[in-house]
Amino acid sequence: MTKPLLTAPKAKDPVVLSYLELRDEYICSWCEIREGHLLAVPYPNSQCEIRRFPYPREADIVGRVIGVAMRLAESHD
Protein backbone atom coordinates (compact mmCIF):
# COMPACT_ATOMS: atom_id res chain seq x y z
CA MET A 1 0.00 0.00 0.00
CA THR A 2 1.59 3.25 -1.05
CA LYS A 3 -1.40 5.59 -1.23
CA PRO A 4 -3.22 6.74 1.93
CA LEU A 5 -6.93 7.33 2.19
CA LEU A 6 -7.78 10.99 1.75
CA THR A 7 -10.83 11.40 3.97
CA ALA A 8 -10.57 12.38 7.63
CA PRO A 9 -11.68 9.78 10.18
CA LYS A 10 -14.67 10.52 12.39
CA ALA A 11 -14.91 9.39 16.02
CA LYS A 12 -17.40 6.58 15.19
CA ASP A 13 -15.81 5.43 11.91
CA PRO A 14 -13.38 2.52 11.81
CA VAL A 15 -9.89 3.97 11.43
CA VAL A 16 -7.56 2.51 8.81
CA LEU A 17 -4.06 2.61 10.25
CA SER A 18 -0.97 2.70 8.08
CA TYR A 19 2.50 1.53 9.09
CA LEU A 20 4.90 4.39 8.32
CA GLU A 21 8.69 4.31 8.05
CA LEU A 22 10.34 7.57 9.08
CA ARG A 23 14.04 8.43 9.13
CA ASP A 24 14.61 7.25 12.71
CA GLU A 25 11.44 5.40 13.75
CA TYR A 26 8.34 3.54 12.67
CA ILE A 27 4.84 4.70 13.59
CA CYS A 28 1.29 3.51 13.07
CA SER A 29 -1.17 6.22 12.18
CA TRP A 30 -4.05 7.23 9.94
CA CYS A 31 -2.49 9.38 7.26
CA GLU A 32 -3.10 11.66 4.31
CA ILE A 33 -0.96 13.53 1.82
CA ARG A 34 -1.33 17.27 1.28
CA GLU A 35 0.92 19.64 -0.64
CA GLY A 36 3.88 17.23 -0.70
CA HIS A 37 3.67 16.33 2.99
CA LEU A 38 2.47 13.17 4.68
CA LEU A 39 0.30 13.99 7.68
CA ALA A 40 0.20 11.39 10.46
CA VAL A 41 -3.25 12.00 11.94
CA PRO A 42 -3.95 10.69 15.47
CA TYR A 43 -7.28 9.31 16.61
CA PRO A 44 -9.57 12.32 17.25
CA ASN A 45 -10.00 11.57 20.98
CA SER A 46 -6.28 11.01 21.65
CA GLN A 47 -5.40 14.71 22.13
CA CYS A 48 -2.15 14.12 20.21
CA GLU A 49 -1.03 16.54 17.53
CA ILE A 50 -0.83 15.86 13.80
CA ARG A 51 2.73 15.09 12.69
CA ARG A 52 3.90 16.39 9.30
CA PHE A 53 6.72 14.95 7.13
CA PRO A 54 8.01 15.83 3.64
CA TYR A 55 6.76 12.97 1.43
CA PRO A 56 8.37 10.75 0.23
CA ARG A 57 11.74 12.19 1.34
CA GLU A 58 11.30 11.69 5.13
CA ALA A 59 8.36 9.27 5.34
CA ASP A 60 7.17 6.22 3.46
CA ILE A 61 3.99 4.17 3.78
CA VAL A 62 5.12 0.59 4.38
CA GLY A 63 1.73 -1.09 4.78
CA ARG A 64 -1.63 -1.24 6.49
CA VAL A 65 -2.13 -2.36 10.09
CA ILE A 66 -4.56 -5.29 10.13
CA GLY A 67 -4.17 -6.51 13.71
CA VAL A 68 -2.66 -5.66 17.07
CA ALA A 69 -1.27 -7.96 19.76
CA MET A 70 -0.76 -6.61 23.26
CA ARG A 71 -0.63 -7.74 26.89
CA LEU A 72 -3.78 -7.28 28.90
CA ALA A 73 -2.01 -7.65 32.25
CA GLU A 74 1.53 -7.70 33.61
CA SER A 75 3.14 -11.10 34.11
CA HIS A 76 4.12 -11.83 37.75
CA ASP A 77 6.67 -14.61 37.13
Backbone atoms as SQL, in Angstrom:
CREATE TABLE atoms (id INTEGER PRIMARY KEY, chain TEXT, resi INTEGER, resn TEXT, atom TEXT, x REAL, y REAL, z REAL);
INSERT INTO atoms VALUES
  (1, 'A', 1, 'MET', 'N', 0.858, -1.184, 0.000),
  (2, 'A', 1, 'MET', 'CA', 0.000, 0.000, 0.000),
  (3, 'A', 1, 'MET', 'C', 0.891, 1.230, 0.000),
  (4, 'A', 2, 'THR', 'N', 0.773, 2.055, -0.999),
  (5, 'A', 2, 'THR', 'CA', 1.593, 3.254, -1.052),
  (6, 'A', 2, 'THR', 'C', 0.767, 4.518, -1.108),
  (7, 'A', 3, 'LYS', 'N', -0.556, 4.407, -1.180),
  (8, 'A', 3, 'LYS', 'CA', -1.399, 5.593, -1.228),
  (9, 'A', 3, 'LYS', 'C', -2.338, 5.598, -0.027),
  (10, 'A', 4, 'PRO', 'N', -2.325, 6.661, 0.776),
  (11, 'A', 4, 'PRO', 'CA', -3.221, 6.736, 1.928),
  (12, 'A', 4, 'PRO', 'C', -4.631, 7.120, 1.515),
  (13, 'A', 5, 'LEU', 'N', -5.577, 6.850, 2.402),
  (14, 'A', 5, 'LEU', 'CA', -6.933, 7.329, 2.186),
  (15, 'A', 5, 'LEU', 'C', -6.938, 8.832, 2.397),
  (16, 'A', 6, 'LEU', 'N', -7.808, 9.536, 1.697),
  (17, 'A', 6, 'LEU', 'CA', -7.775, 10.993, 1.754),
  (18, 'A', 6, 'LEU', 'C', -9.006, 11.608, 2.408),
  (19, 'A', 7, 'THR', 'N', -9.702, 10.840, 3.238),
  (20, 'A', 7, 'THR', 'CA', -10.828, 11.401, 3.972),
  (21, 'A', 7, 'THR', 'C', -10.528, 11.310, 5.459),
  (22, 'A', 8, 'ALA', 'N', -10.872, 12.330, 6.195),
  (23, 'A', 8, 'ALA', 'CA', -10.568, 12.375, 7.628),
  (24, 'A', 8, 'ALA', 'C', -11.447, 11.397, 8.392),
  (25, 'A', 9, 'PRO', 'N', -10.879, 10.706, 9.376),
  (26, 'A', 9, 'PRO', 'CA', -11.683, 9.782, 10.176),
  (27, 'A', 9, 'PRO', 'C', -12.601, 10.543, 11.117),
  (28, 'A', 10, 'LYS', 'N', -13.750, 9.966, 11.402),
  (29, 'A', 10, 'LYS', 'CA', -14.668, 10.522, 12.387),
  (30, 'A', 10, 'LYS', 'C', -14.625, 9.620, 13.613),
  (31, 'A', 11, 'ALA', 'N', -15.035, 10.129, 14.755),
  (32, 'A', 11, 'ALA', 'CA', -14.911, 9.390, 16.016),
  (33, 'A', 11, 'ALA', 'C', -15.573, 8.017, 15.955),
  (34, 'A', 12, 'LYS', 'N', -16.686, 7.861, 15.227),
  (35, 'A', 12, 'LYS', 'CA', -17.398, 6.580, 15.191),
  (36, 'A', 12, 'LYS', 'C', -16.995, 5.699, 14.018),
  (37, 'A', 13, 'ASP', 'N', -16.230, 6.216, 13.066),
  (38, 'A', 13, 'ASP', 'CA', -15.812, 5.431, 11.907),
  (39, 'A', 13, 'ASP', 'C', -14.652, 4.519, 12.265),
  (40, 'A', 14, 'PRO', 'N', -14.586, 3.333, 11.620),
  (41, 'A', 14, 'PRO', 'CA', -13.377, 2.522, 11.813),
  (42, 'A', 14, 'PRO', 'C', -12.185, 3.257, 11.206),
  (43, 'A', 15, 'VAL', 'N', -11.066, 3.240, 11.884),
  (44, 'A', 15, 'VAL', 'CA', -9.889, 3.973, 11.434),
  (45, 'A', 15, 'VAL', 'C', -8.936, 2.997, 10.753),
  (46, 'A', 16, 'VAL', 'N', -8.538, 3.317, 9.521),
  (47, 'A', 16, 'VAL', 'CA', -7.560, 2.509, 8.808),
  (48, 'A', 16, 'VAL', 'C', -6.181, 3.035, 9.178),
  (49, 'A', 17, 'LEU', 'N', -5.387, 2.197, 9.832),
  (50, 'A', 17, 'LEU', 'CA', -4.056, 2.606, 10.248),
  (51, 'A', 17, 'LEU', 'C', -3.028, 2.161, 9.227),
  (52, 'A', 18, 'SER', 'N', -2.084, 3.034, 8.970),
  (53, 'A', 18, 'SER', 'CA', -0.971, 2.704, 8.084),
  (54, 'A', 18, 'SER', 'C', 0.290, 2.569, 8.910),
  (55, 'A', 19, 'TYR', 'N', 1.194, 1.711, 8.454),
  (56, 'A', 19, 'TYR', 'CA', 2.498, 1.530, 9.088),
  (57, 'A', 19, 'TYR', 'C', 3.470, 2.405, 8.312),
  (58, 'A', 20, 'LEU', 'N', 4.058, 3.397, 8.976),
  (59, 'A', 20, 'LEU', 'CA', 4.900, 4.387, 8.320),
  (60, 'A', 20, 'LEU', 'C', 6.354, 4.230, 8.734),
  (61, 'A', 21, 'GLU', 'N', 7.255, 4.322, 7.763),
  (62, 'A', 21, 'GLU', 'CA', 8.685, 4.313, 8.046),
  (63, 'A', 21, 'GLU', 'C', 9.193, 5.743, 7.941),
  (64, 'A', 22, 'LEU', 'N', 9.753, 6.236, 9.046),
  (65, 'A', 22, 'LEU', 'CA', 10.336, 7.570, 9.084),
  (66, 'A', 22, 'LEU', 'C', 11.848, 7.425, 9.092),
  (67, 'A', 23, 'ARG', 'N', 12.568, 8.510, 9.135),
  (68, 'A', 23, 'ARG', 'CA', 14.039, 8.434, 9.127),
  (69, 'A', 23, 'ARG', 'C', 14.599, 7.671, 10.318),
  (70, 'A', 24, 'ASP', 'N', 14.039, 7.866, 11.518),
  (71, 'A', 24, 'ASP', 'CA', 14.613, 7.254, 12.713),
  (72, 'A', 24, 'ASP', 'C', 13.625, 6.452, 13.554),
  (73, 'A', 25, 'GLU', 'N', 12.440, 6.164, 13.012),
  (74, 'A', 25, 'GLU', 'CA', 11.444, 5.398, 13.753),
  (75, 'A', 25, 'GLU', 'C', 10.351, 4.891, 12.823),
  (76, 'A', 26, 'TYR', 'N', 9.544, 4.009, 13.349),
  (77, 'A', 26, 'TYR', 'CA', 8.343, 3.542, 12.671),
  (78, 'A', 26, 'TYR', 'C', 7.158, 3.999, 13.506),
  (79, 'A', 27, 'ILE', 'N', 6.056, 4.352, 12.853),
  (80, 'A', 27, 'ILE', 'CA', 4.839, 4.700, 13.588),
  (81, 'A', 27, 'ILE', 'C', 3.638, 4.098, 12.873),
  (82, 'A', 28, 'CYS', 'N', 2.567, 3.925, 13.624),
  (83, 'A', 28, 'CYS', 'CA', 1.287, 3.507, 13.066),
  (84, 'A', 28, 'CYS', 'C', 0.343, 4.684, 13.217),
  (85, 'A', 29, 'SER', 'N', -0.306, 5.055, 12.122),
  (86, 'A', 29, 'SER', 'CA', -1.174, 6.218, 12.177),
  (87, 'A', 29, 'SER', 'C', -2.106, 6.228, 10.975),
  (88, 'A', 30, 'TRP', 'N', -3.251, 6.897, 11.105),
  (89, 'A', 30, 'TRP', 'CA', -4.052, 7.227, 9.940),
  (90, 'A', 30, 'TRP', 'C', -3.271, 8.331, 9.238),
  (91, 'A', 31, 'CYS', 'N', -3.286, 8.357, 7.916),
  (92, 'A', 31, 'CYS', 'CA', -2.485, 9.384, 7.256),
  (93, 'A', 31, 'CYS', 'C', -3.156, 9.914, 6.002),
  (94, 'A', 32, 'GLU', 'N', -2.672, 11.048, 5.567),
  (95, 'A', 32, 'GLU', 'CA', -3.100, 11.658, 4.312),
  (96, 'A', 32, 'GLU', 'C', -1.940, 12.461, 3.755),
  (97, 'A', 33, 'ILE', 'N', -2.010, 12.741, 2.469),
  (98, 'A', 33, 'ILE', 'CA', -0.959, 13.529, 1.817),
  (99, 'A', 33, 'ILE', 'C', -1.571, 14.836, 1.331),
  (100, 'A', 34, 'ARG', 'N', -0.902, 15.932, 1.709),
  (101, 'A', 34, 'ARG', 'CA', -1.331, 17.275, 1.282),
  (102, 'A', 34, 'ARG', 'C', -0.107, 18.097, 0.949),
  (103, 'A', 35, 'GLU', 'N', -0.129, 18.701, -0.213),
  (104, 'A', 35, 'GLU', 'CA', 0.919, 19.636, -0.635),
  (105, 'A', 35, 'GLU', 'C', 2.325, 19.084, -0.419),
  (106, 'A', 36, 'GLY', 'N', 2.552, 17.821, -0.806),
  (107, 'A', 36, 'GLY', 'CA', 3.877, 17.231, -0.705),
  (108, 'A', 36, 'GLY', 'C', 4.295, 16.794, 0.684),
  (109, 'A', 37, 'HIS', 'N', 3.366, 16.775, 1.628),
  (110, 'A', 37, 'HIS', 'CA', 3.665, 16.332, 2.994),
  (111, 'A', 37, 'HIS', 'C', 2.726, 15.196, 3.387),
  (112, 'A', 38, 'LEU', 'N', 3.284, 14.229, 4.106),
  (113, 'A', 38, 'LEU', 'CA', 2.474, 13.173, 4.684),
  (114, 'A', 38, 'LEU', 'C', 2.082, 13.616, 6.080),
  (115, 'A', 39, 'LEU', 'N', 0.803, 13.610, 6.366),
  (116, 'A', 39, 'LEU', 'CA', 0.301, 13.987, 7.679),
  (117, 'A', 39, 'LEU', 'C', -0.079, 12.722, 8.435),
  (118, 'A', 40, 'ALA', 'N', 0.540, 12.498, 9.578),
  (119, 'A', 40, 'ALA', 'CA', 0.196, 11.387, 10.459),
  (120, 'A', 40, 'ALA', 'C', -0.870, 11.913, 11.411),
  (121, 'A', 41, 'VAL', 'N', -2.098, 11.453, 11.218),
  (122, 'A', 41, 'VAL', 'CA', -3.250, 11.997, 11.937),
  (123, 'A', 41, 'VAL', 'C', -3.627, 11.062, 13.085),
  (124, 'A', 42, 'PRO', 'N', -3.581, 11.537, 14.330),
  (125, 'A', 42, 'PRO', 'CA', -3.946, 10.691, 15.470),
  (126, 'A', 42, 'PRO', 'C', -5.455, 10.500, 15.562),
  (127, 'A', 43, 'TYR', 'N', -5.861, 9.527, 16.349),
  (128, 'A', 43, 'TYR', 'CA', -7.283, 9.314, 16.612),
  (129, 'A', 43, 'TYR', 'C', -7.856, 10.594, 17.224),
  (130, 'A', 44, 'PRO', 'N', -9.031, 11.025, 16.793),
  (131, 'A', 44, 'PRO', 'CA', -9.572, 12.317, 17.248),
  (132, 'A', 44, 'PRO', 'C', -9.648, 12.503, 18.764),
  (133, 'A', 45, 'ASN', 'N', -9.894, 11.437, 19.521),
  (134, 'A', 45, 'ASN', 'CA', -10.002, 11.568, 20.983),
  (135, 'A', 45, 'ASN', 'C', -8.673, 11.434, 21.705),
  (136, 'A', 46, 'SER', 'N', -7.569, 11.258, 21.003),
  (137, 'A', 46, 'SER', 'CA', -6.278, 11.013, 21.650),
  (138, 'A', 46, 'SER', 'C', -5.607, 12.270, 22.205),
  (139, 'A', 47, 'GLN', 'N', -5.989, 13.422, 21.743),
  (140, 'A', 47, 'GLN', 'CA', -5.400, 14.707, 22.132),
  (141, 'A', 47, 'GLN', 'C', -3.937, 14.839, 21.704),
  (142, 'A', 48, 'CYS', 'N', -3.496, 13.992, 20.772),
  (143, 'A', 48, 'CYS', 'CA', -2.150, 14.116, 20.206),
  (144, 'A', 48, 'CYS', 'C', -2.212, 15.046, 19.004),
  (145, 'A', 49, 'GLU', 'N', -1.078, 15.616, 18.657),
  (146, 'A', 49, 'GLU', 'CA', -1.033, 16.537, 17.526),
  (147, 'A', 49, 'GLU', 'C', -0.729, 15.804, 16.222),
  (148, 'A', 50, 'ILE', 'N', -1.154, 16.383, 15.118),
  (149, 'A', 50, 'ILE', 'CA', -0.829, 15.860, 13.797),
  (150, 'A', 50, 'ILE', 'C', 0.660, 16.047, 13.555),
  (151, 'A', 51, 'ARG', 'N', 1.310, 14.999, 13.040),
  (152, 'A', 51, 'ARG', 'CA', 2.735, 15.094, 12.691),
  (153, 'A', 51, 'ARG', 'C', 2.839, 15.233, 11.180),
  (154, 'A', 52, 'ARG', 'N', 3.772, 16.060, 10.719),
  (155, 'A', 52, 'ARG', 'CA', 3.904, 16.387, 9.295),
  (156, 'A', 52, 'ARG', 'C', 5.320, 16.080, 8.813),
  (157, 'A', 53, 'PHE', 'N', 5.424, 15.342, 7.675),
  (158, 'A', 53, 'PHE', 'CA', 6.721, 14.947, 7.134),
  (159, 'A', 53, 'PHE', 'C', 6.765, 15.198, 5.632),
  (160, 'A', 54, 'PRO', 'N', 7.876, 15.725, 5.091),
  (161, 'A', 54, 'PRO', 'CA', 8.011, 15.826, 3.638),
  (162, 'A', 54, 'PRO', 'C', 7.897, 14.425, 3.028),
  (163, 'A', 55, 'TYR', 'N', 7.027, 14.278, 2.024),
  (164, 'A', 55, 'TYR', 'CA', 6.756, 12.968, 1.428),
  (165, 'A', 55, 'TYR', 'C', 7.191, 12.950, -0.027),
  (166, 'A', 56, 'PRO', 'N', 7.942, 11.965, -0.459),
  (167, 'A', 56, 'PRO', 'CA', 8.374, 10.754, 0.234),
  (168, 'A', 56, 'PRO', 'C', 9.779, 10.854, 0.829),
  (169, 'A', 57, 'ARG', 'N', 10.354, 12.033, 0.885),
  (170, 'A', 57, 'ARG', 'CA', 11.740, 12.191, 1.340),
  (171, 'A', 57, 'ARG', 'C', 11.966, 11.712, 2.777),
  (172, 'A', 58, 'GLU', 'N', 11.079, 12.041, 3.722),
  (173, 'A', 58, 'GLU', 'CA', 11.297, 11.692, 5.132),
  (174, 'A', 58, 'GLU', 'C', 10.303, 10.682, 5.691),
  (175, 'A', 59, 'ALA', 'N', 9.348, 10.244, 4.875),
  (176, 'A', 59, 'ALA', 'CA', 8.362, 9.269, 5.343),
  (177, 'A', 59, 'ALA', 'C', 7.921, 8.402, 4.183),
  (178, 'A', 60, 'ASP', 'N', 7.655, 7.136, 4.481),
  (179, 'A', 60, 'ASP', 'CA', 7.169, 6.222, 3.463),
  (180, 'A', 60, 'ASP', 'C', 6.090, 5.340, 4.078),
  (181, 'A', 61, 'ILE', 'N', 5.059, 5.044, 3.319),
  (182, 'A', 61, 'ILE', 'CA', 3.987, 4.168, 3.779),
  (183, 'A', 61, 'ILE', 'C', 4.414, 2.736, 3.471),
  (184, 'A', 62, 'VAL', 'N', 4.630, 1.956, 4.532),
  (185, 'A', 62, 'VAL', 'CA', 5.122, 0.594, 4.377),
  (186, 'A', 62, 'VAL', 'C', 3.969, -0.388, 4.188),
  (187, 'A', 63, 'GLY', 'N', 2.867, -0.176, 4.892),
  (188, 'A', 63, 'GLY', 'CA', 1.732, -1.093, 4.783),
  (189, 'A', 63, 'GLY', 'C', 0.569, -0.645, 5.630),
  (190, 'A', 64, 'ARG', 'N', -0.426, -1.521, 5.714),
  (191, 'A', 64, 'ARG', 'CA', -1.631, -1.242, 6.487),
  (192, 'A', 64, 'ARG', 'C', -1.655, -2.141, 7.718),
  (193, 'A', 65, 'VAL', 'N', -2.029, -1.581, 8.860),
  (194, 'A', 65, 'VAL', 'CA', -2.134, -2.355, 10.088),
  (195, 'A', 65, 'VAL', 'C', -3.446, -3.131, 10.031),
  (196, 'A', 66, 'ILE', 'N', -3.348, -4.462, 10.189),
  (197, 'A', 66, 'ILE', 'CA', -4.562, -5.290, 10.131),
  (198, 'A', 66, 'ILE', 'C', -4.857, -5.997, 11.447),
  (199, 'A', 67, 'GLY', 'N', -3.953, -5.894, 12.407),
  (200, 'A', 67, 'GLY', 'CA', -4.168, -6.515, 13.713),
  (201, 'A', 67, 'GLY', 'C', -3.182, -5.976, 14.724),
  (202, 'A', 68, 'VAL', 'N', -3.524, -6.133, 15.991),
  (203, 'A', 68, 'VAL', 'CA', -2.663, -5.663, 17.074),
  (204, 'A', 68, 'VAL', 'C', -2.618, -6.754, 18.144),
  (205, 'A', 69, 'ALA', 'N', -1.436, -7.033, 18.644),
  (206, 'A', 69, 'ALA', 'CA', -1.267, -7.963, 19.762),
  (207, 'A', 69, 'ALA', 'C', -0.670, -7.194, 20.931),
  (208, 'A', 70, 'MET', 'N', -1.275, -7.322, 22.100),
  (209, 'A', 70, 'MET', 'CA', -0.757, -6.607, 23.260),
  (210, 'A', 70, 'MET', 'C', -1.114, -7.357, 24.532),
  (211, 'A', 71, 'ARG', 'N', -0.351, -7.132, 25.589),
  (212, 'A', 71, 'ARG', 'CA', -0.625, -7.742, 26.891),
  (213, 'A', 71, 'ARG', 'C', -1.806, -7.045, 27.550),
  (214, 'A', 72, 'LEU', 'N', -2.652, -7.828, 28.160),
  (215, 'A', 72, 'LEU', 'CA', -3.784, -7.276, 28.902),
  (216, 'A', 72, 'LEU', 'C', -3.446, -7.057, 30.362),
  (217, 'A', 73, 'ALA', 'N', -2.432, -7.785, 30.855),
  (218, 'A', 73, 'ALA', 'CA', -2.007, -7.651, 32.250),
  (219, 'A', 73, 'ALA', 'C', -0.533, -7.965, 32.353),
  (220, 'A', 74, 'GLU', 'N', 0.128, -7.427, 33.364),
  (221, 'A', 74, 'GLU', 'CA', 1.534, -7.696, 33.609),
  (222, 'A', 74, 'GLU', 'C', 1.724, -9.122, 34.085),
  (223, 'A', 75, 'SER', 'N', 2.786, -9.747, 33.647),
  (224, 'A', 75, 'SER', 'CA', 3.136, -11.098, 34.107),
  (225, 'A', 75, 'SER', 'C', 3.838, -10.997, 35.454),
  (226, 'A', 76, 'HIS', 'N', 3.496, -11.853, 36.422),
  (227, 'A', 76, 'HIS', 'CA', 4.118, -11.829, 37.750),
  (228, 'A', 76, 'HIS', 'C', 4.950, -13.081, 37.973),
  (229, 'A', 77, 'ASP', 'N', 5.811, -13.422, 37.023),
  (230, 'A', 77, 'ASP', 'CA', 6.674, -14.605, 37.126),
  (231, 'A', 77, 'ASP', 'C', 7.835, -14.378, 38.054);
